[in-house]
Amino acid sequence: MPAFRCRWIRRVASVFFAAMTWVSHASAAERDPDADWKMNVPNGYRQSYEDEGRTLVLTPANPDQFLIRFTYHSLKAYVKERPKVGREFIEHLAAKKGLKTFPVDGNGGVAYLEPPVVTEQDGGRVQETAGSLGLDDAYVTFTVVIDEAAMSDPAVKELLQSGLPVLLGRIRS
């Protein structure tokens, strides 16, 4: 199956599952009380889970604007030997890719963003940006998918200007 079809199917499924769960107020988005991670989801976002709770999918009230997928990867087994293994891993990965990291307020992590890639999907164009967040005992990969037709929307502009670092700072491990 072509890669663009797989992305389209994942996007449609994500939007469907996100639409099933509406968050009308801030809440800790967790799959269960024993989850390894959580995110304090801001007002106005819809949330759903994939991959048995490892992946959190967020969309704004209008899911056609953008979609963000966060996937958690625990490194707790390595913390005794390297107390900041998640941060170190992301710093190393970013350096290897020639990218700069930035500090994340709220959780003490570091993150990087890859340059956006524009692709055709469903007869329209979408912008995909991938990145990673390193915490002391874990790392989180994330993908932001934005419909180019929504680029002038205030919610999209806010996400691009300052919203993504704020969302990253709400992730805890």
C-alpha positions as CSV (number, residue, x, y, z in Angstrom):
1,M,0.0,0.0,0.0
2,P,1.5,3.4,-0.9
3,A,2.7,5.5,1.9
4,F,0.3,8.4,1.2
5,R,-2.6,6.0,1.5
6,C,-1.3,4.7,4.9
7,R,-1.0,8.3,6.2
8,W,-4.5,9.1,4.9
9,I,-6.0,6.0,6.6
10,R,-4.2,6.8,9.9
11,R,-5.4,10.5,9.7
12,V,-9.0,9.5,9.0
13,A,-8.9,6.9,11.8
14,S,-7.3,9.5,14.2
15,V,-9.9,12.1,13.4
16,F,-12.7,9.6,13.9
17,F,-11.4,8.5,17.3
18,A,-10.6,12.1,18.3
19,A,-14.2,13.1,17.5
20,M,-15.5,10.4,19.8
21,T,-13.9,12.1,22.8
22,W,-14.6,15.7,23.5
23,V,-12.8,17.5,26.3
24,S,-14.7,20.6,27.4
25,H,-12.3,21.4,30.2
26,A,-8.6,20.7,31.1
27,S,-8.1,17.2,32.3
28,A,-5.3,14.7,32.8
29,A,-5.3,12.6,29.7
30,E,-4.4,9.1,30.9
31,R,-5.4,5.6,29.8
32,D,-5.5,4.4,33.4
33,P,-4.1,5.4,36.9
34,D,-1.0,3.2,36.4
35,A,-0.1,4.8,33.1
36,D,3.6,5.7,32.7
37,W,2.8,9.2,31.3
38,K,0.1,11.8,31.3
39,M,-0.6,15.1,29.7
40,N,-2.7,17.9,31.1
41,V,-4.8,18.6,28.0
42,P,-5.8,22.3,27.6
43,N,-9.4,23.5,27.2
44,G,-11.0,23.0,23.8
45,Y,-9.0,20.0,22.7
46,R,-10.4,16.6,21.8
47,Q,-8.4,13.6,22.8
48,S,-8.2,9.9,22.0
49,Y,-5.7,7.1,22.5
50,E,-4.0,4.6,20.2
51,D,-1.5,1.8,20.7
52,E,-2.9,0.7,24.0
53,G,-2.5,4.1,25.5
54,R,1.1,4.8,24.3
55,T,-0.2,7.4,21.7
56,L,-2.3,10.4,22.5
57,V,-4.1,12.1,19.6
58,L,-5.2,15.7,20.0
59,T,-7.3,17.9,17.8
60,P,-8.9,21.3,18.3
61,A,-12.7,21.6,18.4
62,N,-12.6,21.7,14.6
63,P,-10.5,18.5,13.7
64,D,-10.1,19.7,10.1
65,Q,-7.6,22.4,11.3
66,F,-4.8,20.1,12.6
67,L,-4.0,16.9,14.4
68,I,-1.2,16.1,16.8
69,R,-0.1,12.6,17.7
70,F,2.2,12.1,20.8
71,T,3.8,8.6,21.3
72,Y,5.5,7.8,24.6
73,H,8.6,5.6,24.9
74,S,9.7,4.7,28.4
75,L,13.4,4.5,29.2
76,K,12.9,3.9,33.0
77,A,15.0,0.7,32.8
78,Y,18.1,2.8,32.1
79,V,17.6,5.6,34.6
80,K,19.8,4.1,37.3
81,E,22.8,4.1,35.0
82,R,21.9,7.4,33.2
83,P,19.5,9.6,35.2
84,K,18.8,11.9,32.2
85,V,18.8,9.2,29.5
86,G,15.7,10.5,27.6
87,R,17.1,14.1,27.4
88,E,20.6,12.7,26.4
89,F,19.0,10.5,23.7
90,I,17.1,13.4,22.1
91,E,20.1,15.8,22.3
92,H,22.2,13.1,20.5
93,L,19.5,12.4,17.9
94,A,19.1,16.1,17.2
95,A,22.8,16.6,16.8
96,K,23.0,13.6,14.5
97,K,20.3,15.1,12.3
98,G,21.9,18.6,12.4
99,L,19.0,20.1,14.3
100,K,19.0,22.3,17.4
101,T,17.2,21.4,20.6
102,F,15.2,23.9,22.7
103,P,14.3,23.7,26.4
104,V,10.7,22.9,27.3
105,D,9.2,24.9,30.1
106,G,6.9,23.0,32.5
107,N,8.7,19.6,32.6
108,G,12.4,20.4,32.2
109,G,12.7,18.5,28.9
110,V,14.4,19.3,25.6
111,A,12.9,19.0,22.2
112,Y,13.6,19.5,18.5
113,L,11.5,20.0,15.4
114,E,12.2,18.7,11.9
115,P,11.5,20.9,8.9
116,P,7.9,20.7,7.7
117,V,7.1,18.4,4.8
118,V,4.1,19.3,2.5
119,T,2.3,16.3,0.9
120,E,-0.9,15.8,-1.1
121,Q,-3.8,14.0,0.7
122,D,-7.4,13.7,-0.3
123,G,-6.9,16.2,-3.1
124,G,-5.6,18.8,-0.6
125,R,-2.2,19.7,0.8
126,V,-1.1,19.1,4.3
127,Q,2.0,20.2,6.2
128,E,3.5,17.5,8.5
129,T,6.1,18.4,11.1
130,A,7.8,15.7,13.2
131,G,9.8,16.1,16.4
132,S,10.8,14.6,19.7
133,L,10.8,15.5,23.4
134,G,13.3,14.1,25.8
135,L,12.4,13.8,29.5
136,D,14.7,12.3,32.1
137,D,13.2,8.8,32.0
138,A,11.5,8.8,28.6
139,Y,11.1,10.4,25.2
140,V,8.0,11.3,23.2
141,T,7.8,11.4,19.5
142,F,5.2,13.7,17.9
143,T,3.8,14.6,14.6
144,V,1.8,17.7,13.7
145,V,-0.4,17.5,10.6
146,I,-2.0,20.8,9.4
147,D,-4.4,21.2,6.5
148,E,-2.8,24.0,4.4
149,A,-6.3,25.4,3.8
150,A,-6.4,26.1,7.6
151,M,-3.0,27.9,7.8
152,S,-4.6,31.3,8.3
153,D,-7.0,30.1,11.0
154,P,-6.3,31.7,14.4
155,A,-6.1,28.3,16.2
156,V,-3.4,27.1,13.7
157,K,-1.5,30.4,13.9
158,E,-1.5,30.1,17.7
159,L,-0.3,26.5,17.6
160,L,2.6,27.5,15.2
161,Q,3.6,30.6,17.1
162,S,3.6,29.3,20.7
163,G,1.2,26.5,21.3
164,L,3.3,23.5,20.5
165,P,6.0,24.2,23.2
166,V,3.2,24.8,25.7
167,L,1.6,21.4,24.8
168,L,5.0,19.7,25.1
169,G,5.5,21.3,28.6
170,R,2.2,19.6,29.7
171,I,3.6,16.1,29.3
172,R,4.8,14.3,32.4
173,S,6.4,11.0,32.9
